[in-house]
Amino acid sequence: MYHKSILTNGIRVVTEEIPMFSSVAIGFWVNVGSKREVPSEAGISHLIEHLLFKGTHQRSAREIAEILDSVGGQLNAFTSKEYTCYYAKVLAQHFMLAFDVLSDMFLNPKLSPEDTEREKKVVQEEISMYEDSPDELVHDLLAQTVWANHPLGRPVLGTRDSVANLTSEQIHSFFQRFYAPNNLVVAVAGNIKHEQVMAACEKLLSPATPVPIPTFDPSIPQFRADRKFFTRNLEQVHLCIGAPGVTAEDEKNYVIDVANSILGGGLSSRLFQHIREDQGLAYSVYSYHTAYEDSGLFAVYAGLSKDNLKEGFRLAHQELEAIIQNPIPTTELNRAKQQVLGSFFLGLENTTNRMIRLGKQELTLNRFVSPEEVKEKIIAVASSDIQNLCAHLFGKQGLATVVLGPVTEEEMV
């Protein structure tokens, strides 16, 4: 059962009580990510995420780690372009323990200059590790290509130089501007009642004082259908083809979910079957869609040998064109819907996934979308819906291409 309340200091509390589970997942969602950073702050949201684990005025970093470990719980965090989430998962009887730790991290982090300098080095190593993973890096390069000069185009981690130049003063200023109760969503899912969560919030979070959150009104990101080659001495060529997507609140997300399943969302998808199974051109080939507040990105990825690049590129474009031109057979359409729904409902078996749904929906939609509503919307998707949307997305502004590996643009011609 879903509930929502708002504390007097502006904290939004959303819960989903699931008595059949033994666990509880708790998420503190701060409505800030790399999109809110100015260029001189690139990477600061992610660095602050690291620093909140380095200790509070009451607990050391080791104590924070040991408290959850001692009861078999999990404590983690992630930063995205639009939000930062700190979360814990514990057995229901340890809810207050985990909630106390997360509250302490949010309200009382040390953010010491010594920890900042040390953690900057850790993040720089994380950036180096990421850049040594071309199958991951290519997706950041695609975002930079299609959203050049817009905050969405910047990597969440920042760069080695931008992180090195961040100061303790910038950290404290950014934290004070955005880590406020009126910029926080607390999402809890599992074997717990809404009243218990509210009691914990009133006890531990109600003293927090709201502050004016800086306004943010960037230009709408304009998709650029550019073609970029990043030549590197790698074993494979990593190809990404990008198209505009839809925003997080657009009802067409249900249509694009089914379209993605057909194109590259599983082992039976067209891209996987035609490029890998039929032609043997790639080991990894798939598609995905990412939705943001004011934009979206649909992409196809393939890891290919240099010799197979041109043919893989041609076949990928062929599939993108085919889904526009030809009605989708009923059996394939129904299979894709069942794949989307099966994956969705299996994900609901996990309290962390449930909590993430709650937090994301509150931040992006300001409402709860029930599983029944999702099922209804997916089942209603028609072949013509997919064809019309794909024609609009894949054809209106053209497609972007990013190639990372041992190849130059001249060799691709």
N, C-alpha and C positions, 0 to 999 in steps of 0.2 A: 504493500500500500504506500502510495506517494503522499508526502506532506511538504509544505513549504511555509517557513516563517521568516520574518525579518526582525532582527534585534534593533533596539533604539539607536544604536551607533551605526546602523547600516549594513551589518553582516547579514547576508542571505544564507539561510540554512535550508537545505533540501535533503530529504531522507526517503529511503525506500525500505520498508520493513519486510524482511523475508524470513519468517520463523523457521522454515525448513533447513536453513543453513546454520552451521556452527560458528561461522566467522563473521567479522565485521570489517569492512574497508572504509577508511576515513580519508578524505581528500581536502586539503586546504588549497583552493584555487585562487591565485592572485591574478587579477585581470591586467597583466602586463607581460610582454614578451619582446622579442627583438624588433618587432615592428614599431615599438614606441621609442626606440633608441635613436638619438641623433648620431651622425657619423663618428663623432669623437667618443661616443659611448658604446661603440659596436662590441658586443659580447658581454656587456655588463649584466644583463638579466641572467645569463647562464652562470656568470662568475658568482653573483649573489646566491644563486641556488646552491652552489658548492659551499659557500661560506656559512650558510645557515646550519650546515652539519659540523662546523668547526667549533661549536660550543656556544653556550649562552652564559648569562651572568650567574646562573644557578648550576649548570651542568657542563662538564668538559666534553670534548668530542668523543672520548672513549666511553664516558658514561651514557651519552646518547645512544651509542651503538650497543652497549651492553644491556641497557634496559629492555629493548625490544628483543634482542637475541635471547635473553634469559627466559622469555615466555614463548619462544619459537615464532615470534612475529617477524614481520618484514617492514622495513622503512626505506623509502626511496623518494626520488623526485625526478621531474623532467621539465625542460624549458622548450617552448615552441615559439613560433613567430608571434603568437597572439596571447599566450598565457603561460603561467608557471604553476606547476602542481607539486605539492608535497603530500605524500600519502603513506599510510600505514595499513597493514592488515594483521589482525590478531584474532584469537578466539574471543567470543563475545564477552566472556567474563573479564577480559583484560582491556575492555574498551576505554575505561577512564585512564589507565596507564598510558595507552597510546595517544589519547586525546590530550593529555597533560604535556607529553613530550612535544607534539606538534604545536600546541599553543605556546609553549615556552620558546620554541624555535622561531615562531612568527613574531612574538612580542618582544623577546629579549636577546636577540643574537649579539654576540660580542663584536663581530666585524672589526677585529683588531687589525692594525697595520701589518703586524707580523704575519698573521694568518693570510691576509690579502696578498702579500708579496709571495708567500710560499705557494698559495693556491693558484696564483697566476701562472707559475711554472707548471703546475699539474695540468691546467687547462691548455697551455701551449703544447704539452705532450699529447693531450687528447686531440688537439687540432692536427698535429703531425700524424698521429695514428689514423685519423679520419682521411687525411690526404693520401695516406698509403693504402687506402681502400677504394680503388677507382670505381667499383660497382656501387659505392655509396656516394662518392664525391660527384659523380656525373649528374646526380639529381640536383645538387646545389648549383652546379654549373648551368643546368637548364633553367633553374629559377633566376639566376643572375642574368641569363640571356634574355628571357622573356619579360622580366621586370627590371630592366636596367635602370639605375638611378632612382628606384623606388625602394622604400624600406623592406618590402616583401622579397626583394631580390638579394638581400644581404644574408649571409649564413648566420644561423643562430649562435654559433660558437664565437663569431667574430674572426679576426685574423690574429696571427702571432703578434704582429706589430700593434694592432689596436688593443689587445689584451695587455701587452707589456706596458702600454702608455696609460692604462687606467690607474687612477690614484685612489687612495683611501677616502679622500674628500668627495670624489665623485660617487664612490660606493655609498657613503652615508647619505648624500643628497638624493640619489636615486631611490634608495630604500625609504627615506622619509616621505618622498613624493608619492610613492605607489603602494607601499606596504602598510595600508591603512584599512581599518575595518570596513569602511564603505567601498572598498575595492576588493573585497574578499567574498568568496562563496565557499561555504563549508558543505561538502557533500558526503553523506554517509549511507552505506547500503549493507544490509545483512540482518542478523538476528538481534535487532534492537528497536526499541520504540522511539518515536519522534520526541516524546516527552523527556526521555533520558538524554537524548542529544541536546535538546534545548536547555535542560538543567546544567549540562556540562558547559554549554556556550555561555550561559548566564554567569556561571561561577568563574570561568577562566578567561572569557573573551569580552564580557560586557564592559570592563574598565577601560578598554581601548578607546581612544578618542578619534573621531573622524576628522579628516582634513580635506580641503579642496583638492580634488584630483585634477592634474593638468589637462586641459582640453587638447584634443588631438583630432585634426581634420586634414589628413593628407589628401592629395589628389587621388582619384580612383586609378589604380594601376592599369596602365595601358599595355595590352599584350603586344609584344614585338615578335614577328615571325622571322627572326634572324637565323642565320646558319653559322655556327661557330665550331672551329676545330682546335682542340688542345692536344698538341703533339707530345706524346710521352713514349718512352721506351718500355712498353708493357707487352705481356704475352698475348693479350686480347685487345680488341677494340670494343669500347663500351659506347653504345648508341642510345640516345634518347630522342624521341620525337614528341614534341609538345603541342598542345592545342589549348585554347581557352576552356575553362571549366565553368561551373556555376557557383554562386555564393552559398554560404552555409545555410541560409534561411530559405533558399529557393526550393520549392516543391519538386523541381526537376531533378533533385538529388536522387530520388527514387528511380527515375528513368535512367540516369547515368549509372546507377549501381547495377542495374540489369544489363545495360549496354557494356559495362566494363566486364561483367561476368562472361558475356558472349565473346568479347574480343580477347581478353587476356587475363581473366580472373581465376583460372584453374587449369587442371590437366586436360580437360576436354574443350578448352577455349580454342577459338580459331587460330590465334597467333601461335599458341603452344603446339597445336596439332599440325599446322601447315609449315611452320618454320623449324620446329624441332623434330617432330615425329615423322612427317612426310619427307622433309628435305635434309634433316640432320645438320642444319646450319648453326645451331646454337644449343647450349645446355640450359641457360637461363633466359627466358623470354616471358614477359608479362606486361600488363597495363595497370594503371591505377588512376584514381582521381582524388585530389585534395581540395577541400573547400575552405575558404576563408571568409571573413566578415564582408569584404567588398570585392572578392575575386575568387577565382578557382583555376585549377590546372589539371588537365587530363594528359597523361603521358604514356608512352610505350617505351619499354626498355628491352634491349637485347645485348648479350655478350657474345661477340663473334670473332672469328679469326679475320685477319686483314683480307684474306682472299674471299671470304664470304660476305664482306660488308655490303658491297653493292647489291647483291642478290637479297640479302636480309632486309636491306632498306627498301628495295622494290616490293618485296612481299608484304612488309608491314604497311606500306602505303596502299597496296592493293586491298588489304583487309579493311583499312579505314574507308576506302572508297566503296567497297562492296556492301558494307553495313548501311550506307546511305542509299545505294542504288537498288538493292534487292530486298523485298520483304523477308522478314525473318520467319523461317518455318515454325509452325506451331509447336512441334516437339522440342525444338531447340530453345524457343522462347520460354516454354514451361520449365524446361530443365534449368535454364539460367535463373528463373525466379525461385525455384526450389533450392538452388545452390546458394543464392543470396539469403534466403530465409533460413535455411539450415545452418549456415555459418553464423547468422545473427542470433538465432535462438540457442545454439550451442554456447555462444559467448555469454549468454545470460546465466549460464551455470556457474559463473565465477563472480564473487562479490566485488573484486577489484574492477572488472569490466562494467558491472552495474554502477559502481560509484563514478567511473569515468564518464559513462553516459549521462548521469545526473549532472555532473559538473559542467561538461561541455554544453549540454542543452540549456542549462541555466545561463551560462555566459553568452552563448551565441543566439539562442532563441527566446530566452526569458520565459520558457514554459517546459513542461514535461511532455514528451512524446511516448505514449504507451506502446508496448510491444504489439498490441492489437491494431493500433493505428498504422504502425510500420507494415505489418502483414497486409492490411487492407490496401495500402498505397502501392506496395510491390505487386500484389496480385492484379491491380488495376492497370498496370503498365501494358500498353499495346505496341505492336510492331511499328505502327505509324508514329507513335510517340518517340521511339528510339530513332527511327529514320529522320524525322524532322529535327530532333535535337542534334544528332550527329551532323546533319547537313549544316545546321547553324554554327556549331562549334568548330567543325573541321574545315569548313569551306569559307566562312565569312572573312576571316582575317589571315588565312593561310596557316601553315604549320611551321613550327620552329624545329631546328635540328641541332643537336650537340653531339660531337664525336670526340671521344677521349681515347687516345692510344697511339700506336705507331703508324699514323697515316696523316697525310696533309690534304688540304682542300683540293689541290691540283690532282692528286691521285684518285679522288672521288669522282671527278668529272667524267 
